[in-house]
């Protein structure tokens, strides 16, 4: 009897030892797996769209449309994702090349104007933001077409159909008003890509330092009237305002002789990279002894043998319209109309308040269509 008890005790001891060993192995494995998952998660969420090299300094935003997911993302100047919206793009896949091809262009664009419902045909909904397609880089490779907008729609069902436009980017009415609150005309970039590619912040920092160094070299050479250093910042293929690099140099030399002093200041610098080019956009304050102005300058850069060079530039005046204010006013007006409709007295036998379907029609702007 005693020997049986001893045998049972030994078996139980062995069983508990094995069970305890397995328990600790599982705990350690789970801990390592959790650490690995946390590291993966940390790595994933630290990745940023590779197009965002610098997003300015004045609390601005950038919009990026991913055609493959039919989504518009809003990022702030700290690279934080602020919002996302469902959109629909061109019926044909690929980058827009010619007028009427029903493709949405891919590249870096800026909003030129804002149009309200009273200025639009019903199909454009409550608001439209026009873009500068074709931009300088597009024109350099003979892309054409016009009228590429980010606009709303009075037909909410369109957003159920991906790839349903003639080339524009289309959002729901309420979404369009929300999106416009993030937009500063001529300043907020709209990037349109087939698929968003991601990279690390360190790589973006490295690119940013190189491009900012070129910008400062360009600015100092212009201010110092150092024509050779100034021209060294440009590509041999440079063309702007009807001038190639040789004509541009002669033009700038003439201005240097005319003015005793030139002062150029830059601020709110944005650097947006696309496949074949990069756009540097900033507020430029220019002053000489005879002339001064302020406006938005855009430099279009190309990588030549590992060095960034300017292949084109453009200047636009400061916009008069404030799209954020206009969008906010439209939202408030729309909400007031909905509240007024809800408060109207009802006829006998009618429901005391609007039905859900009626509210949805009112919010979508589709009422009466």
N, C-alpha and C positions, 0 to 999 in steps of 0.2 A: 504493500500500500504506500509506504513511504517512498519507494523508488518511483512509483507512478507519479506521485506528487512532484518529485524532483524533475522528472522528465517533462511534465506539463509546465512547470515553472520555467525550465530552460527554453521550451518552445515559445512561451509567452514573452520571455525576455528577448529572444531573437526576433520575434514578430514586432515588438515595440521598437527595438533598435532599427530594424529595417524601415518601419513606418516613419520613425523620426528622421531617418536619413533622407527618405523620399520627400518628406515635408520640407526639410531645409533646402533640398535641391530645387523643388518647385518654387519656393520663396525666392531663392537667388535668381533662378531663370526668369521669373516674373518681373523681378526688379530690373534685371538687365534688359529685358524686352521693353519694359516701360520706359527706361532711360533711352533706349534706342528710338522708340516711337516719339518720345519728347524731342529728341535731337532732330529726327526727321521733320517733325512738325515745326520746330524752330527754324530749321533750314528752309522749309517750304515757305513759311510766312515771311521770311526775311528777303525772299526774292521779289524783285520789282520789274515792271515792264522795261525792257531794254531801251525803249525809245525815250524814257524820261531821264535825261542827263541833268537838267536843272529846270525847276518849275517856277522861277521868279522869287521875289522877296516881299511882295505886297499883298499877301493873303489871297492870292489868286488861285485859279483852278485849271485843270487840263481835262479834256474829254477825249476818250479813246473808244472807237467803235470796232468791235471784233465781229467780222462778217460771219465767221463760221458758227458762232454761238448766237448771232443776232442780238447782241447786247451792247449797250452804251454804258461805260464806266466813267465815274467822276472821281478824280484824285485832287487832293489839295497840294499846296506847295511844300508840304512836309512828306509827300509821297504816301499819304494815307488815303485809302479808298473811302470816299464819302457816301457814294450812292451808286445804284445801277438801275438801268431801265431796259425793258424789252423794246426792240426796234425791228424794222424790216428794211432791207436794202434791195439793190437791183436784181431784176429777174434773171440776169445772166451772171455767171461766175467770172472771176478774174478782174483785172484792173481795167478801168476805163481808158480807151485809146481814142475813140472817135465819137462824134456826135451821133446820138440815136442808137448806140450799141446796147442800151439798157443795162449797163454795168455801173456800179458805184466805184468812183476813183479811190485809189489807195495812195496815201501820202500824208503830208503835214499841211494843214489848211488853217485859215483864220476867218472869223465871221466879219463880213463887210457891213451888213445892215440887218435891222430887225423890222419885221412887218407884222402888224396886228390884224385881227379878224376883219375889221372894216375895210382893209386894203387888199384882202385876199379873196380868191374864188373859194367856194365852200369846200372843195376837195382838199384844200390846204389847212383846214381846221382853224384853230384859234390864233395860231402864231407861226411865223417862219423866220429862220435865221439864214440869210444868204451867205455863201462862202466865196473865197477867191479862186476856186477852180476855174480854169487851169492856172496853177501857180507858176512861178518863174521856172522851177525845175521841170514841170510838165511841158511848158512851152519849149524848153531846150531840147526835148526829145519828140517834139511835134504832136503831143497829145492835144486834142481839141474837144469842143463841146462847151456848153454853158448851162447855167440854171441848176447847178447842184446845190440843193438846200438841205438843211435840217428843219423839217416842218411837222406840224400836227396833222390830224385827219379827223374828218367828221364821220368816218366809218370805222368804228372800233374793231369790227371783225377782221380788218386788214392785218392787225397784229397777230391774228391766229395763223396767218399765211406767211411763212418766211419767204424772203426773196420775192417781194411783190411790188417793187417800184420800178420806175423808168431810169433810176440812177440815184435818186435822192435817198436820204436817211429819214425814215418816218417813225414818229412816236405818237402815243395817245395824247389827246388834248391836255388832260391834267398833267401828264408826265412832261409834255413840252413846256408848259408853264414853269414846272419845277426845274427843268434843265436850264431854261433861260436865266434863272436866278443865279446860276454859276458862271454866266458868260459876261465878259467885258469885250465889246466890239473891238476888232483889230488886234486884240491882245491875247485873248484866251485861245490856245491851240486846240484844233480838232484833228486828231490823228485817226486815220482809217486804215486798218490792216486786215489781212485775211485771218491770221491767227496771232495772238499776242505771244511774244517770246519773252522769257524772263531771265534775269541775270542777278548777280549779287550787287550789293551797295558798293563794295570795294571797287568793282570794275567800273561802275558808273562814276565813282569819285575820281578814278584815274583818268577817264575820258574827259570829265569836267575840267580837271586841272590843265590838260593840254589845250582845250578849246579856249578857256579863259585866258591862258597865256598868249594865245594867238590874238584874241580880242584886245588885250592890253597893249601888245606890241603894235597892233594896227592903230589903236587910239593915240598912243604916245607919238608914233611916227607922224600921224596926221597933225596933231597939235604942234609938234616940233618942226613941221615942214621938212621932215627927213624923207624925201621922195623915194630914194632907193629902198630904204627899209619898209616904207609904206607899200610900195609896189611888190615887194617880196612876199607880202601876205596874200597876194592874188594868184590865181591859176592862170596859166598861159591861155587857157580856153575861156577866160573871163569875157562876158558880154553883158552890157547893161546900158539902158538908155541910148541904144543905137551905137555904142562905142565898144571896140575891142580893147585889149589891155594896153596897146600902144596909144590909141586915141585917148584912153582914160588917163594915162600918165601925162600926156600933153595937156589935157584939160586941168588936171590937178596942179601941174606946174604953173599954169597961168593963174590959177587962184592963189597959189602961194606968193606969186609976185604982186598980186593985187592987194592982198591983205597984209597989214603989218603984224597982226596977232590973230591966232586961231585957238579957240578953246572948245574942246569936245568932252562932254561928260555923259556917262552911261549909267543906267540904273534899271532895276527890275528885270534882270537878264534871264531869259528863258532859252534853254538849249534842248531842241527836240531832234532826235535822230530817226531817220528812216533808212530803208535798205541802201539806196544809192547816194543819199545826201543827208546833210544835217542843217537845220535852220537855227540860227541864233537871232532871237528877237529881243529888242530892248527899247527903253525910252531914251531917246538921244536929245540932249540939249546942246545946241551949237551956237557959238557966238564968235564973231570977228569984230574988227573995228568999224565995219560998214554994214554988217548984216547979222541977224540972229533969228533962230527959230527953234521950236520943239516939236518932236513928232516921234513916230514909231519906226525904227529902222530894222530891217531884216537882212541878214547876211546868209547866203546859201553857200555851204561848204561842201567840198569833195575831198576825199582822202587820196592824196597823190604820193605814192611811195612812202606811206606811213606818216605823212605830214598833212595837216588840214590846210586847205587853201580856199580862198573865196572865189567862186565861179560866177556869182551874181549878187546883186543887192538891190533893195527897193526901200522907199520911204513913203509913209502915209501920214497924213495929218491926224491930230488927235480927234477922236469921234465926238460928235455933239450929243448923240443919243446915249442914254444909259439903259442898257437892256435889263439890268437887274431891277431897276426901279420900275420899268415898264411891265416886266413879268410879275413883280409883286403886286402892282396895282391891278393887273388883270385877274390875278388869283383872288384878291380881296373883292373885286367887283363880281366875280363869278360866285363866290361864296355868299355874298349879299343877295344875289338874285335867287339862289337856291333857298335861302332863309325866307325871303319875301314870298316866294311861291308856296312855301310850307305854311306861312301865316295867313294866306288868303282865305276868306270865308268859303266854306264848301256849300254846294247846293244840297237840298234835302235828299237824303238817300246816298249821297257820296260818302266816301271814306273820310274820316276826320283828318287824315294826313296822307301824303303821297305814298303810293306803293313803292316797293323797292325797285321795280322795273322803271318807274317814272323817274326816281331819283338817279338811277344809273344813266338814263338817257340825258338828264340834265347835266350830270357831271361829265359825260363823255362828249357833249356838244353835238350828239347825233340826233337830237330832237328835231322832228320835222323833215328828216331825210328819208 
